[in-house]
Amino acid sequence: MNNEGNVQQHPKDIVATIEKDLRYISAIIKQKGRELLSNYTITPPQFVALQWLFEEGDMTIGELSNKMYLAFSTTTDLIDRMEKNELVVRVKDPHDRRVVRIHLLDKGKQMIDEVIQKRQGYLQDILFNFSSDEVLQLKDSLMKLHQEMREE
């Protein structure tokens, strides 16, 4: 929407191409991420959970379930397995002892950091044939798209 609250219309074929390209890019990134994870003792959903904890900090299983769009019981099973692998630990909330939060351990942080560095290296290789201006324009456009989607 523009500042007056009116919807700005773009040609449908261009919007369709953008949607298609974003879908394909997302699928490639997801597949590449799974390939990178094959070297670790972690499943893709566990990695997503670790990422949320890494980016947002400690949270309850309910909060994590909502972020991941998973059933509470599924998230509980995920946390159980990650706790056994010493990636996370359950801790009592210091302000409310009835609340249990999931805390990311150093081993989990290290795993996230390694995988993200490998993902960034992959993207760095893909962007090799882009000019500096193209990379900056892509970054700015993606940031704007992300911000608009979050505000929606």
DSSP file (Angstrom, degrees, kcal/mol; ACC not computed):
  #  RESIDUE AA STRUCTURE BP1 BP2  ACC     N-H-->O    O-->H-N    N-H-->O    O-->H-N    TCO  KAPPA ALPHA  PHI   PSI    X-CA   Y-CA   Z-CA
    1    1 A M              0   0    0      0, 0.0     6,-0.2     0, 0.0     2,-0.1   0.000 360.0 360.0 360.0 145.4    0.0    0.0    0.0
    2    2 A N    >   -     0   0    0      4,-2.2     3,-1.9     1,-0.1     6,-0.0  -0.312 360.0 -84.7 -89.7-176.6    1.1    3.5   -0.6
    3    3 A N  T 3  S+     0   0    0      1,-0.3    -1,-0.1     2,-0.1     0, 0.0   0.773 126.3  57.2 -62.8 -27.7    0.9    6.4    1.9
    4    4 A E  T 3  S-     0   0    0      2,-0.1    -1,-0.3     1,-0.0     3,-0.1   0.507 116.3-110.7 -82.5  -2.3   -2.7    7.2    0.9
    5    5 A G  S <  S+     0   0    0     -3,-1.9     2,-0.2     1,-0.3    -2,-0.1   0.483  75.5 133.0  88.3   2.3   -3.9    3.7    1.7
    6    6 A N        -     0   0    0      1,-0.1    -4,-2.2    -5,-0.0     2,-0.5  -0.611  62.0-113.5 -85.9 147.7   -4.5    2.8   -1.9
    7    7 A V        -     0   0    0     -2,-0.2     2,-0.5    -6,-0.2    -1,-0.1  -0.682  25.0-137.7 -81.6 126.8   -3.2   -0.5   -3.4
    8    8 A Q        -     0   0    0     -2,-0.5     2,-0.4     1,-0.0    -1,-0.0  -0.748  19.7-141.9 -85.0 126.3   -0.6    0.1   -6.0
    9    9 A Q        -     0   0    0     -2,-0.5     3,-0.0     0, 0.0    -1,-0.0  -0.742  17.4-172.4 -94.1 133.9   -1.2   -2.3   -8.9
   10   10 A H        -     0   0    0     -2,-0.4     5,-0.1     1,-0.0     0, 0.0  -0.880  44.8 -78.3-116.7 154.5    1.7   -3.9  -10.8
   11   11 A P    >>  -     0   0    0      0, 0.0     4,-2.2     0, 0.0     3,-0.5  -0.261  38.9-132.7 -54.5 133.1    1.3   -6.0  -13.9
   12   12 A K  H 3> S+     0   0    0      1,-0.2     4,-2.6     2,-0.2     5,-0.2   0.833 103.9  56.1 -59.8 -35.4    0.0   -9.5  -13.0
   13   13 A D  H 3> S+     0   0    0      2,-0.2     4,-1.9     1,-0.2    -1,-0.2   0.875 108.7  47.1 -67.3 -35.2    2.6  -11.2  -15.2
   14   14 A I  H <> S+     0   0    0     -3,-0.5     4,-2.5     2,-0.2    -2,-0.2   0.927 113.3  47.7 -70.2 -44.4    5.5   -9.5  -13.4
   15   15 A V  H  X S+     0   0    0     -4,-2.2     4,-2.6     1,-0.2    -2,-0.2   0.902 111.7  51.7 -61.8 -40.7    4.0  -10.3   -9.9
   16   16 A A  H  X S+     0   0    0     -4,-2.6     4,-2.4    -5,-0.2    -1,-0.2   0.897 110.0  48.9 -63.2 -40.3    3.5  -13.9  -11.1
   17   17 A T  H  X S+     0   0    0     -4,-1.9     4,-2.8     2,-0.2    -2,-0.2   0.910 111.2  49.4 -66.4 -42.4    7.1  -14.1  -12.2
   18   18 A I  H  X S+     0   0    0     -4,-2.5     4,-2.7     2,-0.2     5,-0.2   0.937 112.1  48.3 -61.2 -46.6    8.3  -12.7   -8.8
   19   19 A E  H  X S+     0   0    0     -4,-2.6     4,-2.3     1,-0.2    -2,-0.2   0.920 113.4  47.6 -60.0 -44.6    6.2  -15.1   -6.9
   20   20 A K  H  X S+     0   0    0     -4,-2.4     4,-2.6     2,-0.2    -2,-0.2   0.930 112.8  47.9 -63.1 -46.9    7.4  -18.1   -9.0
   21   21 A D  H  X S+     0   0    0     -4,-2.8     4,-2.9     1,-0.2     5,-0.2   0.910 112.0  49.7 -62.1 -42.2   11.1  -17.0   -8.6
   22   22 A L  H  X S+     0   0    0     -4,-2.7     4,-2.6     2,-0.2    -1,-0.2   0.901 111.1  50.1 -62.8 -40.0   10.7  -16.6   -4.9
   23   23 A R  H  X S+     0   0    0     -4,-2.3     4,-2.1    -5,-0.2    -2,-0.2   0.924 113.5  45.0 -63.8 -44.7    9.1  -20.0   -4.6
   24   24 A Y  H  X S+     0   0    0     -4,-2.6     4,-2.4     2,-0.2    -2,-0.2   0.916 113.3  49.8 -65.9 -43.3   11.9  -21.6   -6.6
   25   25 A I  H  X S+     0   0    0     -4,-2.9     4,-2.7     1,-0.2     5,-0.2   0.924 110.4  51.2 -60.2 -44.8   14.6  -19.8   -4.7
   26   26 A S  H  X S+     0   0    0     -4,-2.6     4,-2.6     1,-0.2    -1,-0.2   0.909 109.9  49.2 -59.1 -43.6   13.0  -20.9   -1.4
   27   27 A A  H  X S+     0   0    0     -4,-2.1     4,-2.5     2,-0.2    -1,-0.2   0.901 111.8  48.4 -64.6 -40.9   13.0  -24.5   -2.5
   28   28 A I  H  X S+     0   0    0     -4,-2.4     4,-2.9     2,-0.2     5,-0.2   0.924 112.7  47.9 -65.4 -44.3   16.6  -24.4   -3.6
   29   29 A I  H  X S+     0   0    0     -4,-2.7     4,-2.7     2,-0.2    -2,-0.2   0.914 112.2  50.0 -62.3 -42.4   17.7  -22.8   -0.3
   30   30 A K  H  X S+     0   0    0     -4,-2.6     4,-2.1    -5,-0.2    -2,-0.2   0.928 113.1  46.0 -61.8 -45.5   15.6  -25.4    1.6
   31   31 A Q  H  X S+     0   0    0     -4,-2.5     4,-2.1     2,-0.2    -2,-0.2   0.917 113.6  48.5 -64.2 -44.0   17.3  -28.2   -0.3
   32   32 A K  H  X S+     0   0    0     -4,-2.9     4,-2.3     1,-0.2    -1,-0.2   0.900 110.0  53.0 -63.6 -40.0   20.8  -26.8    0.1
   33   33 A G  H  X S+     0   0    0     -4,-2.7     4,-2.1    -5,-0.2    -1,-0.2   0.897 108.3  50.1 -61.1 -40.7   20.1  -26.3    3.8
   34   34 A R  H  X S+     0   0    0     -4,-2.1     4,-1.0     2,-0.2    -1,-0.2   0.884 108.8  52.2 -65.8 -37.9   19.1  -30.0    4.1
   35   35 A E  H >< S+     0   0    0     -4,-2.1     3,-0.6     1,-0.2     4,-0.3   0.923 110.4  48.0 -62.4 -43.5   22.3  -31.0    2.3
   36   36 A L  H >< S+     0   0    0     -4,-2.3     3,-1.1     1,-0.2    -2,-0.2   0.875 109.3  54.0 -64.1 -36.7   24.3  -29.0    4.8
   37   37 A L  H ><>S+     0   0    0     -4,-2.1     3,-2.5     1,-0.2     5,-0.5   0.703  87.3  80.1 -71.9 -18.5   22.4  -30.5    7.7
   38   38 A S  T <<5S+     0   0    0     -4,-1.0    -1,-0.2    -3,-0.6    -2,-0.2   0.724  87.2  59.4 -63.0 -18.4   23.2  -34.1    6.5
   39   39 A N  T < 5S+     0   0    0     -3,-1.1     2,-0.3    -4,-0.3    -1,-0.3   0.441 103.2  65.2 -85.3  -0.2   26.7  -33.6    8.1
   40   40 A Y  T < 5S-     0   0    0     -3,-2.5     2,-1.4     2,-0.2    71,-0.0  -0.838  87.9-117.3-122.7 158.4   25.1  -33.0   11.5
   41   41 A T  T   5S+     0   0    0     -2,-0.3     2,-0.3    44,-0.1    -3,-0.1  -0.438  83.4  97.6 -89.8  61.5   23.0  -35.1   13.9
   42   42 A I      < -     0   0    0     -2,-1.4    -2,-0.2    -5,-0.5    40,-0.0  -0.997  66.6-130.3-150.1 144.5   20.0  -32.9   13.6
   43   43 A T     >  -     0   0    0     -2,-0.3     4,-2.3     1,-0.1     5,-0.2  -0.555  33.2-107.3 -91.0 160.1   16.8  -32.8   11.5
   44   44 A P  H  > S+     0   0    0      0, 0.0     4,-2.3     0, 0.0     5,-0.2   0.904 120.6  50.6 -54.6 -44.0   15.6  -29.8    9.5
   45   45 A P  H  > S+     0   0    0      0, 0.0     4,-2.2     0, 0.0     5,-0.1   0.890 109.5  51.3 -63.5 -35.1   12.7  -29.1   12.1
   46   46 A Q  H  > S+     0   0    0      2,-0.2     4,-2.5     1,-0.2     5,-0.2   0.899 108.7  51.6 -64.6 -38.9   15.3  -29.2   14.9
   47   47 A F  H  X S+     0   0    0     -4,-2.3     4,-2.6     2,-0.2    -1,-0.2   0.919 108.1  51.1 -62.9 -43.0   17.5  -26.8   13.0
   48   48 A V  H  X S+     0   0    0     -4,-2.3     4,-2.3     2,-0.2    -1,-0.2   0.914 110.3  49.9 -59.9 -42.8   14.5  -24.4   12.6
   49   49 A A  H  X S+     0   0    0     -4,-2.2     4,-2.2     1,-0.2    -2,-0.2   0.928 110.6  49.4 -61.5 -45.3   13.8  -24.6   16.3
   50   50 A L  H  X S+     0   0    0     -4,-2.5     4,-2.6     1,-0.2    -2,-0.2   0.894 108.9  53.5 -61.2 -39.9   17.5  -23.9   17.1
   51   51 A Q  H  X S+     0   0    0     -4,-2.6     4,-2.7     2,-0.2     5,-0.3   0.926 108.1  49.5 -61.5 -44.3   17.4  -20.9   14.7
   52   52 A W  H  X S+     0   0    0     -4,-2.3     4,-2.9     1,-0.2     5,-0.4   0.925 113.7  45.8 -60.5 -43.8   14.3  -19.4   16.5
   53   53 A L  H  X S+     0   0    0     -4,-2.2     4,-1.8     1,-0.2    -1,-0.2   0.880 113.1  50.9 -66.0 -37.9   16.0  -19.8   19.9
   54   54 A F  H  < S+     0   0    0     -4,-2.6    -2,-0.2    -5,-0.2    -1,-0.2   0.904 119.7  34.9 -64.6 -43.1   19.3  -18.4   18.5
   55   55 A E  H  < S+     0   0    0     -4,-2.7    -2,-0.2    -5,-0.2    -1,-0.2   0.832 130.9  28.3 -83.7 -34.2   17.5  -15.3   17.1
   56   56 A E  H  < S-     0   0    0     -4,-2.9    -3,-0.2     1,-0.3    -2,-0.2   0.606  99.0-133.6-106.3 -15.7   14.8  -14.7   19.7
   57   57 A G     <  -     0   0    0     -4,-1.8    -1,-0.3    -5,-0.4    -2,-0.1  -0.395  58.1  -4.6  88.6-172.3   16.3  -16.1   22.9
   58   58 A D  S    S+     0   0    0     -2,-0.1     2,-0.3    -4,-0.1    45,-0.2  -0.194  70.7 166.2 -56.5 141.6   14.7  -18.4   25.5
   59   59 A M  B     -A  102   0A   0     43,-1.1    43,-3.2     4,-0.0     2,-0.1  -0.982  36.1 -99.4-152.4 162.8   11.1  -19.2   24.9
   60   60 A T     >  -     0   0    0     -2,-0.3     4,-2.4    41,-0.2     5,-0.2  -0.321  37.6-109.6 -76.8 165.3    8.4  -21.6   26.1
   61   61 A I  H  > S+     0   0    0     39,-0.5     4,-2.9     1,-0.2     5,-0.2   0.887 121.1  54.7 -62.1 -38.0    7.5  -24.7   24.1
   62   62 A G  H  > S+     0   0    0      2,-0.2     4,-2.2     1,-0.2    -1,-0.2   0.921 108.5  46.9 -61.3 -44.9    4.1  -23.0   23.4
   63   63 A E  H  > S+     0   0    0      2,-0.2     4,-2.1     1,-0.2    -2,-0.2   0.918 114.4  47.3 -62.8 -43.5    5.9  -19.9   22.0
   64   64 A L  H  X S+     0   0    0     -4,-2.4     4,-2.2     2,-0.2    -2,-0.2   0.898 109.2  54.5 -65.0 -41.2    8.2  -22.1   19.9
   65   65 A S  H  X>S+     0   0    0     -4,-2.9     5,-2.2     1,-0.2     4,-0.9   0.918 109.4  47.9 -57.1 -45.5    5.2  -24.2   18.7
   66   66 A N  H  <5S+     0   0    0     -4,-2.2     3,-0.5     1,-0.2    -1,-0.2   0.907 111.0  49.9 -63.8 -42.9    3.5  -21.1   17.4
   67   67 A K  H  <5S+     0   0    0     -4,-2.1    -1,-0.2     1,-0.2    -2,-0.2   0.868 118.1  39.5 -63.5 -36.3    6.6  -19.8   15.7
   68   68 A M  H  <5S-     0   0    0     -4,-2.2    -1,-0.2    -5,-0.1    -2,-0.2   0.481 104.9-126.2 -93.4  -3.6    7.1  -23.1   13.9
   69   69 A Y  T  <5 +     0   0    0     -4,-0.9     2,-0.3    -3,-0.5    -3,-0.2   0.916  65.4 134.5  56.4  44.9    3.4  -23.8   13.2
   70   70 A L      < -     0   0    0     -5,-2.2    -1,-0.2    -6,-0.2    -2,-0.1  -0.856  63.3 -96.0-120.2 156.9    3.7  -27.2   14.9
   71   71 A A     >  -     0   0    0     -2,-0.3     4,-2.3     1,-0.1     5,-0.2  -0.386  35.4-117.2 -66.0 149.9    1.6  -29.0   17.4
   72   72 A F  H  > S+     0   0    0      1,-0.2     4,-2.4     2,-0.2     5,-0.1   0.908 116.0  51.5 -54.5 -45.6    2.6  -28.6   21.1
   73   73 A S  H  > S+     0   0    0      1,-0.2     4,-2.1     2,-0.2    -1,-0.2   0.867 108.5  51.2 -64.1 -37.2    3.3  -32.3   21.3
   74   74 A T  H  > S+     0   0    0      2,-0.2     4,-2.1     1,-0.2    -1,-0.2   0.917 111.3  47.5 -65.1 -43.2    5.4  -32.3   18.2
   75   75 A T  H  X S+     0   0    0     -4,-2.3     4,-2.7     1,-0.2    -2,-0.2   0.884 108.7  54.9 -65.9 -38.3    7.5  -29.5   19.5
   76   76 A T  H  X S+     0   0    0     -4,-2.4     4,-2.5     2,-0.2    -1,-0.2   0.924 108.8  47.9 -60.1 -44.6    7.9  -31.3   22.9
   77   77 A D  H  X S+     0   0    0     -4,-2.1     4,-2.1     2,-0.2    -1,-0.2   0.901 111.1  51.7 -61.7 -41.2    9.2  -34.3   21.1
   78   78 A L  H  X S+     0   0    0     -4,-2.1     4,-2.2     1,-0.2    -2,-0.2   0.932 111.1  46.7 -59.5 -47.8   11.6  -32.1   19.2
   79   79 A I  H  X S+     0   0    0     -4,-2.7     4,-2.6     1,-0.2    -2,-0.2   0.889 108.3  56.4 -64.4 -40.5   12.9  -30.5   22.4
   80   80 A D  H  X S+     0   0    0     -4,-2.5     4,-2.0     1,-0.2    -1,-0.2   0.936 110.2  44.4 -56.0 -47.8   13.3  -33.9   24.0
   81   81 A R  H  X S+     0   0    0     -4,-2.1     4,-1.5     1,-0.2    -1,-0.2   0.895 114.2  48.9 -66.3 -40.1   15.6  -35.1   21.3
   82   82 A M  H  <>S+     0   0    0     -4,-2.2     5,-2.8     1,-0.2     6,-0.8   0.851 109.2  53.3 -69.0 -32.7   17.6  -31.8   21.2
   83   83 A E  H ><5S+     0   0    0     -4,-2.6     3,-1.4     1,-0.2    -1,-0.2   0.899 106.7  52.1 -67.4 -39.9   17.9  -32.0   25.0
   84   84 A K  H 3<5S+     0   0    0     -4,-2.0    -1,-0.2     1,-0.3    -2,-0.2   0.844 108.9  50.7 -63.5 -33.1   19.4  -35.5   24.7
   85   85 A N  T 3<5S-     0   0    0     -4,-1.5    -1,-0.3    -5,-0.1    -2,-0.2   0.335 116.1-118.8 -86.7   7.1   21.9  -34.2   22.2
   86   86 A E  T < 5S+     0   0    0     -3,-1.4    21,-0.4     2,-0.2    22,-0.3   0.832  81.0 120.3  60.1  37.0   22.8  -31.4   24.6
   87   87 A L  S   <S+     0   0    0     -5,-2.8    18,-2.7     1,-0.2    21,-0.4   0.743  78.5  12.1 -95.6 -31.2   21.7  -28.6   22.2
   88   88 A V  E     -B  104   0A   0     -6,-0.8     2,-0.3    16,-0.3    16,-0.2  -0.892  63.4-155.2-138.6 167.2   19.1  -27.1   24.5
   89   89 A V  E     -B  103   0A   0     14,-2.1    14,-3.0    -2,-0.3     2,-0.4  -0.993  21.9-120.3-144.2 146.7   18.0  -27.3   28.2
   90   90 A R  E     -B  102   0A   0     -2,-0.3     2,-0.4    12,-0.2    12,-0.2  -0.739  35.6-176.8 -85.6 133.4   14.8  -26.7   29.9
   91   91 A V  E     -B  101   0A   0     10,-3.0    10,-3.4    -2,-0.4     2,-0.2  -0.981  27.9-114.0-132.3 145.0   15.1  -24.0   32.6
   92   92 A K  E     -B  100   0A   0     -2,-0.4     8,-0.2     8,-0.2     5,-0.2  -0.555  38.7-108.9 -73.7 138.4   12.6  -22.6   35.1
   93   93 A D        -     0   0    0      6,-3.0     3,-0.4     3,-0.6     6,-0.2  -0.528  21.3-140.6 -66.3 128.0   11.6  -18.9   34.5
   94   94 A P  S    S+     0   0    0      0, 0.0     3,-0.2     0, 0.0    -1,-0.2   0.757 101.4  45.7 -64.7 -22.8   13.2  -16.9   37.3
   95   95 A H  S    S+     0   0    0      1,-0.3     2,-0.3     4,-0.0    -2,-0.1   0.695 127.0  23.3 -92.5 -21.5   10.1  -14.7   37.5
   96   96 A D    >   -     0   0    0     -3,-0.4     3,-2.2     3,-0.2    -3,-0.6  -0.800  63.6-162.7-148.8 100.5    7.5  -17.5   37.5
   97   97 A R  T 3  S+     0   0    0     -2,-0.3    -1,-0.1     1,-0.3    -4,-0.0   0.651  89.4  65.8 -62.6 -16.0    8.7  -21.0   38.6
   98   98 A R  T 3  S+     0   0    0     -6,-0.1     2,-0.4     2,-0.0    -1,-0.3   0.718  89.0  81.2 -76.2 -19.4    5.6  -22.5   36.9
   99   99 A V    <   -     0   0    0     -3,-2.2    -6,-3.0    -6,-0.2     2,-0.5  -0.739  65.1-160.4 -93.5 131.6    7.0  -21.5   33.5
  100  100 A V  E     - B   0  92A   0     -2,-0.4   -39,-0.5    -8,-0.2     2,-0.3  -0.944   8.4-164.9-111.9 129.3    9.6  -23.6   31.7
  101  101 A R  E     - B   0  91A   0    -10,-3.4   -10,-3.0    -2,-0.5     2,-0.5  -0.816  20.2-123.4-112.2 152.8   11.7  -22.0   29.0
  102  102 A I  E     -AB  59  90A   0    -43,-3.2   -43,-1.1    -2,-0.3     2,-0.4  -0.847  28.2-162.4 -95.9 126.6   13.9  -23.6   26.4
  103  103 A H  E     - B   0  89A   0    -14,-3.0   -14,-2.1    -2,-0.5     2,-0.4  -0.930  16.5-127.7-115.1 131.2   17.5  -22.4   26.5
  104  104 A L  E     - B   0  88A   0     -2,-0.4   -16,-0.3   -16,-0.2     2,-0.1  -0.632  26.0-145.8 -77.8 125.6   20.0  -22.8   23.7
  105  105 A L     >  -     0   0    0    -18,-2.7     4,-2.3    -2,-0.4     3,-0.5  -0.427  27.7-101.6 -87.8 166.4   23.3  -24.3   24.9
  106  106 A D  H  > S+     0   0    0      1,-0.2     4,-2.8     2,-0.2     5,-0.2   0.860 122.3  56.2 -56.4 -39.0   26.7  -23.5   23.5
  107  107 A K  H  > S+     0   0    0    -21,-0.4     4,-1.9     1,-0.2    -1,-0.2   0.893 109.6  46.5 -61.4 -39.5   26.8  -26.8   21.4
  108  108 A G  H  > S+     0   0    0     -3,-0.5     4,-2.5   -21,-0.4    -2,-0.2   0.898 112.0  50.3 -67.6 -42.2   23.5  -25.6   19.8
  109  109 A K  H  X S+     0   0    0     -4,-2.3     4,-2.7     1,-0.2    -2,-0.2   0.911 110.6  50.0 -61.5 -43.2   24.8  -22.1   19.2
  110  110 A Q  H  X S+     0   0    0     -4,-2.8     4,-2.5     2,-0.2    -1,-0.2   0.905 110.4  49.8 -63.3 -41.8   28.0  -23.5   17.6
  111  111 A M  H  X S+     0   0    0     -4,-1.9     4,-2.4     2,-0.2     5,-0.2   0.935 112.3  47.1 -63.0 -46.7   26.0  -25.8   15.3
  112  112 A I  H  X S+     0   0    0     -4,-2.5     4,-2.7     1,-0.2     5,-0.2   0.933 112.6  50.4 -59.0 -46.9   23.7  -22.9   14.2
  113  113 A D  H  X S+     0   0    0     -4,-2.7     4,-2.2     1,-0.2    -2,-0.2   0.910 111.1  48.0 -60.2 -45.0   26.8  -20.7   13.6
  114  114 A E  H  X S+     0   0    0     -4,-2.5     4,-2.0     2,-0.2    -1,-0.2   0.930 114.4  45.3 -62.4 -46.8   28.6  -23.4   11.5
  115  115 A V  H  X S+     0   0    0     -4,-2.4     4,-2.5     1,-0.2    -2,-0.2   0.910 113.1  49.8 -66.6 -42.4   25.5  -24.1    9.3
  116  116 A I  H  X S+     0   0    0     -4,-2.7     4,-2.7    -5,-0.2    -1,-0.2   0.899 109.5  52.0 -64.4 -39.4   24.7  -20.4    8.8
  117  117 A Q  H  X S+     0   0    0     -4,-2.2     4,-2.1    -5,-0.2    -1,-0.2   0.902 110.7  48.2 -62.3 -39.7   28.3  -19.7    7.8
  118  118 A K  H  X S+     0   0    0     -4,-2.0     4,-2.1     2,-0.2    -2,-0.2   0.892 111.3  50.1 -67.5 -39.4   28.1  -22.6    5.3
  119  119 A R  H  X S+     0   0    0     -4,-2.5     4,-2.4     2,-0.2    -2,-0.2   0.919 111.2  48.8 -63.1 -43.4   24.8  -21.2    3.9
  120  120 A Q  H  X S+     0   0    0     -4,-2.7     4,-2.6     1,-0.2    -2,-0.2   0.873 109.2  53.1 -65.1 -36.8   26.4  -17.7    3.6
  121  121 A G  H  X S+     0   0    0     -4,-2.1     4,-2.0     2,-0.2    -1,-0.2   0.899 108.4  50.4 -63.3 -40.7   29.4  -19.2    1.8
  122  122 A Y  H  X S+     0   0    0     -4,-2.1     4,-2.0     2,-0.2    -2,-0.2   0.938 112.7  45.9 -61.0 -47.9   27.0  -20.9   -0.6
  123  123 A L  H  X S+     0   0    0     -4,-2.4     4,-2.4     1,-0.2    -2,-0.2   0.884 108.4  56.6 -64.7 -38.5   25.2  -17.6   -1.3
  124  124 A Q  H  < S+     0   0    0     -4,-2.6    -1,-0.2     1,-0.2    -2,-0.2   0.910 108.4  48.0 -57.4 -43.3   28.6  -15.8   -1.6
  125  125 A D  H >< S+     0   0    0     -4,-2.0     3,-1.1     1,-0.2     4,-0.2   0.896 111.0  50.2 -64.9 -40.6   29.5  -18.3   -4.4
  126  126 A I  H >< S+     0   0    0     -4,-2.0     3,-0.6     1,-0.2    -2,-0.2   0.867 108.9  52.1 -65.5 -36.8   26.1  -17.8   -6.1
  127  127 A L  G >< S+     0   0    0     -4,-2.4     3,-2.1     1,-0.2    -1,-0.2   0.399  78.0 105.7 -81.6   3.8   26.5  -14.0   -6.0
  128  128 A F  G <  S+     0   0    0     -3,-1.1    -1,-0.2     1,-0.3    -2,-0.1   0.855  80.4  46.7 -53.1 -40.8   30.0  -14.1   -7.6
  129  129 A N  G <  S+     0   0    0     -3,-0.6     2,-0.3    -4,-0.2    -1,-0.3   0.341  93.8  97.5 -88.7   7.8   28.7  -12.9  -11.0
  130  130 A F  S <  S-     0   0    0     -3,-2.1     2,-0.1     1,-0.1    -3,-0.0  -0.747  75.1-123.3 -92.8 142.4   26.7  -10.0   -9.4
  131  131 A S     >  -     0   0    0     -2,-0.3     4,-2.2     1,-0.1     5,-0.2  -0.354  28.5-106.9 -74.1 165.3   28.1   -6.5   -9.3
  132  132 A S  H  > S+     0   0    0      1,-0.2     4,-2.3     2,-0.2     5,-0.2   0.896 122.9  51.7 -59.4 -40.4   28.4   -4.8   -6.0
  133  133 A D  H  > S+     0   0    0      2,-0.2     4,-2.6     1,-0.2    -1,-0.2   0.902 108.3  50.6 -64.0 -41.1   25.5   -2.5   -7.0
  134  134 A E  H  > S+     0   0    0      2,-0.2     4,-2.5     1,-0.2    -2,-0.2   0.897 110.4  49.6 -64.0 -39.8   23.4   -5.5   -7.9
  135  135 A V  H  X S+     0   0    0     -4,-2.2     4,-2.6     2,-0.2    -2,-0.2   0.929 112.7  46.8 -65.1 -44.7   24.1   -7.1   -4.5
  136  136 A L  H  X S+     0   0    0     -4,-2.3     4,-2.6     2,-0.2    -2,-0.2   0.901 113.0  49.2 -63.7 -41.1   23.2   -3.9   -2.6
  137  137 A Q  H  X S+     0   0    0     -4,-2.6     4,-2.6     2,-0.2    -2,-0.2   0.904 111.6  49.3 -64.9 -41.6   20.0   -3.5   -4.6
  138  138 A L  H  X S+     0   0    0     -4,-2.5     4,-2.7     2,-0.2     5,-0.2   0.931 111.6  49.4 -62.3 -45.9   19.0   -7.1   -4.0
  139  139 A K  H  X S+     0   0    0     -4,-2.6     4,-2.5     1,-0.2    -2,-0.2   0.939 113.3  46.0 -58.4 -48.7   19.7   -6.7   -0.3
  140  140 A D  H  X S+     0   0    0     -4,-2.6     4,-2.3     1,-0.2    -2,-0.2   0.905 113.8  48.4 -63.5 -42.3   17.6   -3.5   -0.1
  141  141 A S  H  X S+     0   0    0     -4,-2.6     4,-2.5     2,-0.2    -1,-0.2   0.915 113.1  47.1 -65.4 -42.8   14.8   -4.9   -2.1
  142  142 A L  H  X S+     0   0    0     -4,-2.7     4,-2.7     2,-0.2    -2,-0.2   0.891 111.6  51.3 -66.5 -39.2   14.6   -8.1    0.0
  143  143 A M  H  X S+     0   0    0     -4,-2.5     4,-2.6    -5,-0.2    -2,-0.2   0.923 111.9  47.2 -61.9 -43.4   14.8   -6.1    3.2
  144  144 A K  H  X S+     0   0    0     -4,-2.3     4,-2.5     2,-0.2    -2,-0.2   0.918 112.7  48.9 -64.3 -44.2   11.9   -3.9    2.0
  145  145 A L  H  X S+     0   0    0     -4,-2.5     4,-2.2     2,-0.2    -2,-0.2   0.926 112.7  48.1 -60.6 -45.9    9.9   -7.0    0.9
  146  146 A H  H  X S+     0   0    0     -4,-2.7     4,-2.3     2,-0.2    -2,-0.2   0.923 111.8  49.5 -60.9 -45.9   10.5   -8.7    4.3
  147  147 A Q  H  X S+     0   0    0     -4,-2.6     4,-1.9     1,-0.2    -2,-0.2   0.917 111.2  49.2 -61.6 -44.1    9.5   -5.5    6.2
  148  148 A E  H  X S+     0   0    0     -4,-2.5     4,-1.0     1,-0.2    -1,-0.2   0.890 111.6  49.5 -63.3 -39.4    6.3   -5.1    4.2
  149  149 A M  H  < S+     0   0    0     -4,-2.2     3,-0.3     1,-0.2    -1,-0.2   0.885 110.1  50.4 -67.8 -38.6    5.4   -8.8    4.8
  150  150 A R  H  < S+     0   0    0     -4,-2.3    -1,-0.2     1,-0.2    -2,-0.2   0.858 110.9  49.2 -67.4 -34.6    6.0   -8.5    8.5
  151  151 A E  H  <        0   0    0     -4,-1.9    -1,-0.2     1,-0.2    -2,-0.2   0.685 360.0 360.0 -77.3 -18.3    3.8   -5.4    8.7
  152  152 A E     <        0   0    0     -4,-1.0    -1,-0.2    -3,-0.3    -2,-0.1   0.487 360.0 360.0 -61.4 360.0    1.0   -7.1    6.8
